[in-house]
Amino acid sequence: MLCLLKNQASTVQSLLLALNNALQQWAGTVEEGIDRFSQGNPTLKSYREACVNIKSGIADMRPTINELAEASIPQFDAVADAIDRIDVVADEDQQTGTHVEELRAIIGEACGTLDVIIGLLYQ
């Protein structure tokens, strides 16, 4: 029984770390993958390309997110909600420069919450 619990805990930990890596990649995509004009305003073409990458990443990670949500991890609902908001912001038809900053903030929130969860549960 104890061995089974340890296997489940290591599986949950590996899923959390995989999701954390995905979120870090999305943050890098938003931070470095979006070209900016000389005034610092983002170009919408590169933002749309970044959104396509993020949306495909969310679609790929959706089974992992659902599995972690079912695992009753404390505060994981906040991470799942943030990922849902990322999906909505990245999917909006009218994309503006403020969407870039909103997307950056939501990804940062999800990364921070997930880092705290991993830190409290496994370190």
C-alpha positions in Angstrom: 0.0 0.0 0.0 2.8 2.4 0.9 4.6 1.6 -2.3 1.4 2.4 -4.3 1.1 5.8 -2.6 4.8 6.6 -3.3 4.3 5.7 -7.0 1.2 8.0 -7.2 3.1 10.8 -5.5 6.0 10.5 -7.9 3.6 10.4 -10.9 1.8 13.6 -9.6 5.2 15.2 -9.1 6.4 14.3 -12.6 3.1 15.7 -14.0 3.5 18.9 -12.1 7.0 19.3 -13.3 6.0 18.7 -16.9 3.3 21.3 -16.6 5.7 23.7 -15.0 8.2 23.2 -17.9 5.3 23.9 -20.4 4.4 27.1 -18.5 8.0 28.2 -18.5 8.2 27.6 -22.3 5.0 29.7 -22.8 6.5 32.4 -20.7 9.6 32.4 -22.8 7.5 32.5 -26.0 5.7 35.6 -24.7 8.9 37.2 -23.4 11.3 36.5 -26.2 9.1 35.3 -29.1 7.2 38.5 -29.6 8.9 41.2 -31.6 8.5 44.7 -30.4 8.7 48.1 -32.2 11.3 50.6 -31.0 8.8 52.1 -28.6 8.3 48.7 -26.9 4.9 48.0 -28.4 4.5 44.4 -29.6 3.9 43.5 -33.2 0.6 41.7 -33.5 1.9 39.2 -36.1 4.4 37.8 -33.7 1.9 37.8 -30.9 -0.6 35.8 -33.0 2.1 33.3 -33.8 2.9 33.0 -30.1 -0.8 32.5 -29.4 -1.0 29.7 -31.9 2.0 28.0 -30.2 0.5 28.5 -26.7 -2.9 27.2 -27.7 -1.4 24.1 -29.3 0.6 23.6 -26.1 -2.5 23.9 -24.0 -4.3 21.4 -26.2 -1.3 19.0 -25.7 -1.3 19.5 -21.9 -5.1 19.3 -21.4 -5.0 15.6 -20.4 -2.3 16.3 -17.8 -4.2 19.3 -16.5 -7.3 17.2 -16.1 -5.4 14.4 -14.4 -3.9 16.9 -11.9 -7.2 18.5 -11.3 -8.6 15.1 -10.3 -5.7 14.4 -8.0 -7.0 17.0 -5.4 -3.8 19.0 -5.2 -4.2 22.0 -2.9 -4.6 25.2 -4.9 -4.2 23.5 -8.3 -7.7 24.9 -9.1 -6.0 28.3 -9.3 -3.5 27.0 -11.8 -6.2 25.3 -13.9 -8.2 28.5 -13.9 -5.2 30.6 -15.0 -4.5 28.1 -17.8 -8.2 28.5 -18.9 -7.8 32.3 -18.9 -4.6 31.9 -21.0 -6.6 29.9 -23.4 -9.3 32.5 -23.7 -6.9 35.5 -24.0 -4.8 33.7 -26.6 -8.0 32.8 -28.6 -9.6 36.3 -28.7 -10.3 37.6 -32.2 -9.4 41.2 -31.4 -5.8 41.1 -30.2 -4.2 44.3 -29.0 -1.0 45.2 -27.2 -2.8 45.0 -23.9 -3.5 41.4 -24.6 0.2 40.7 -24.6 0.6 42.2 -21.2 -2.5 40.4 -19.9 -1.2 37.1 -21.3 2.2 37.7 -19.7 0.6 38.4 -16.3 -1.6 35.4 -16.3 1.2 33.1 -17.3 3.3 34.6 -14.5 0.5 34.0 -12.1 0.2 30.3 -13.1 4.0 29.8 -13.0 4.2 31.3 -9.5 1.3 29.4 -8.1 2.6 26.1 -9.6 6.2 26.8 -8.2 4.7 27.3 -4.7 2.7 24.1 -5.0 5.8 22.1 -6.1 7.9 23.7 -3.4 5.4 23.0 -0.6 4.6 19.4 -1.7 8.0 18.1 -2.9 10.9 20.1 -1.6 
